[in-house]
Amino acid sequence: MAALRLILLALVLAGPAWLNAEEQIAFAIPDEGLVTLGVFDDRGKLVRRLHELTPEADFKKGLNGLITTWDGTDDSGHRLPAGSYHVRGYLIGDVEVHGERFHFNDWITETTDPEIRRIEDFHLLPELEVILIAQKADGTKAAMRYSPEGGFRWIQILPSEAGPSGVDGESVHVAAGGNILRFSLADGQPGASVSIGEGSPVSAMAGSAGGIEIARGSAVFRVGPEGLDAGTATPVIFSALGSAGGNLSGCGDGRLFLRRGEGEFVPVQVPGSVQSVAFGTGDSLWFVAGDGSGTFVGQTSFSGELLRALKPEAGEPAPGLIRASTTNEVFAVLEDGPGVQRLRVMARDETTGWTVEWERSSGMKAQFGFRDGDVVGDATDAPAEVVFRAEPDPLAGGQPILRLHVAVGPRGARVETNDGLPIARISTRSDLGRAVMIRGAEPDSARILIGEPTAVAEFAVRGLRHIRPLDVGSIELGEENPGKSQGAD
């Protein structure tokens, strides 16, 4: 057993000049695992990473154990000056990394979920599912169907010029340049697009079982298979539309209008400046408006009788975009606040009033971290390193101390020792930000938070005691020749 655990260093010169020489380093390992090795100068600075979490099977086998090489250069390929260098590292055993959960973005629960940065439009479906038109972390736009129970049912990437959208009984329609794109409501498969020609951009769209209406300039048009109908003039340029049962509502310049059947648009008097509208049950309209005291959700009859006004509590996100059901007392509202966006689906309860059926929020926190074991968005500074004790060293005696931290860079995120050697790979993403690491509940575990573009990912690392230092030996590099080496005792 002692012979098995003996660490050896053997050098074989390959060429007369040190620049072309390549050091063959043979060493034995006491057990199975991944090998991390580095070359350090006489000041203890890491100058070359020879192996990073390399499986034993990837090494060449020799009489004295595993074989690796070093050509006397640093990580950038530059020649190192003459001097004393030391090769050491770690054997990593049963260290496990698990993704635990995401924080600060309720839309992401699985790694396969789209990274929604911001919702631009949405539509409420009868099953209380929603169609989302959203911007993703990479800047692309996408249409997607979301179920609060089943997650994302389908996702379709949209062109960058995608604008207003609408939903009828079978399809999702999205304005994009001079076309109306169409996707199956059931599975998101693209259908035949409709050309609407050049002209003013589409400023609003609404759909119902009867089809799709668009606002374009000072007119609204019905979209058919062959294009647009003759259109109807509007009192103002509409920024939002609602459609149901052959009726059409619109708002623009802060005013609300209603057209019944084929009649003309007439104003509906409501308090505040209106910015969004949707048809509700019976002859009613839901709207979002702002007045001197803030933004609120309201419901009015077709004749202008204010049925209710629901104002957010102090500090809550403000409503911006509203959708509603025409068959049930249900509405959904997209809300915005400092650093947060929230979508809530509300239902009427005759006993308790309006209750939240489901909601999802998103909003990254720059100063995320831990407080008393909980993940918070306003944590104080995290510890620079976390200290662990490895398994007892049968050769040197005692339990080696590991000082660990999380390193984030273009190559992803890794748990490293304080001298720069990796002992666990956390993520290979190149777009990561802040990282925080604390001890876990288990003696040899850690909890890690890493900032991704739209959420904070939490990881658990377990089995940190299964790490053994490898002291391979020293190398003397000369000016012309690699010099001689001395094996570790």
SULJOJO-V699503 format. One record per pair of residues at least 24 apart in sequence whose C-alpha atoms are under 6 Angstrom apart, sorted by the first residue. I is the first residue (numbers start at 0). J is the second residue. Records with the same first field share a line. If there is no record, write none. Layout:
I = J, J
//
This chain:
4 = 29
6 = 471
7 = 486
8 = 472, 486
16 = 479, 480
17 = 479, 480, 481
20 = 70
21 = 69, 70
22 = 68, 69, 70
23 = 67, 68
24 = 66, 67, 68
25 = 64, 65, 66
26 = 64, 65
27 = 64, 65
32 = 91, 92
33 = 90, 91
34 = 90
35 = 88, 89
36 = 87, 88
37 = 86, 87, 88
38 = 85, 86
39 = 84, 85
40 = 84
41 = 83, 84
46 = 73
47 = 73, 74
81 = 476, 477, 478
82 = 475, 476
83 = 474, 475
84 = 473, 474
85 = 472, 473
86 = 471, 472
87 = 469, 470, 471
88 = 468, 469
89 = 467, 468, 469
90 = 466, 467
91 = 466
92 = 465, 466
93 = 462, 465
94 = 461, 462, 463
95 = 460, 461
96 = 459, 460
97 = 458, 459
98 = 458
99 = 457, 458
100 = 457
101 = 455, 456
102 = 454, 455
103 = 361, 362, 363, 454
104 = 360, 361, 454
105 = 359, 360
116 = 453
153 = 187
163 = 203, 204
164 = 204
165 = 204, 205, 206
166 = 206
167 = 206, 207, 208, 210
168 = 208
193 = 226
194 = 226
195 = 226
202 = 238
203 = 238, 239, 240
204 = 240
205 = 240, 241, 242
206 = 242
207 = 242, 243
239 = 275
241 = 277
267 = 303
268 = 303
275 = 320
277 = 322, 323
279 = 323, 324, 325
280 = 325, 326
338 = 362
363 = 454
389 = 464, 466
390 = 464
//
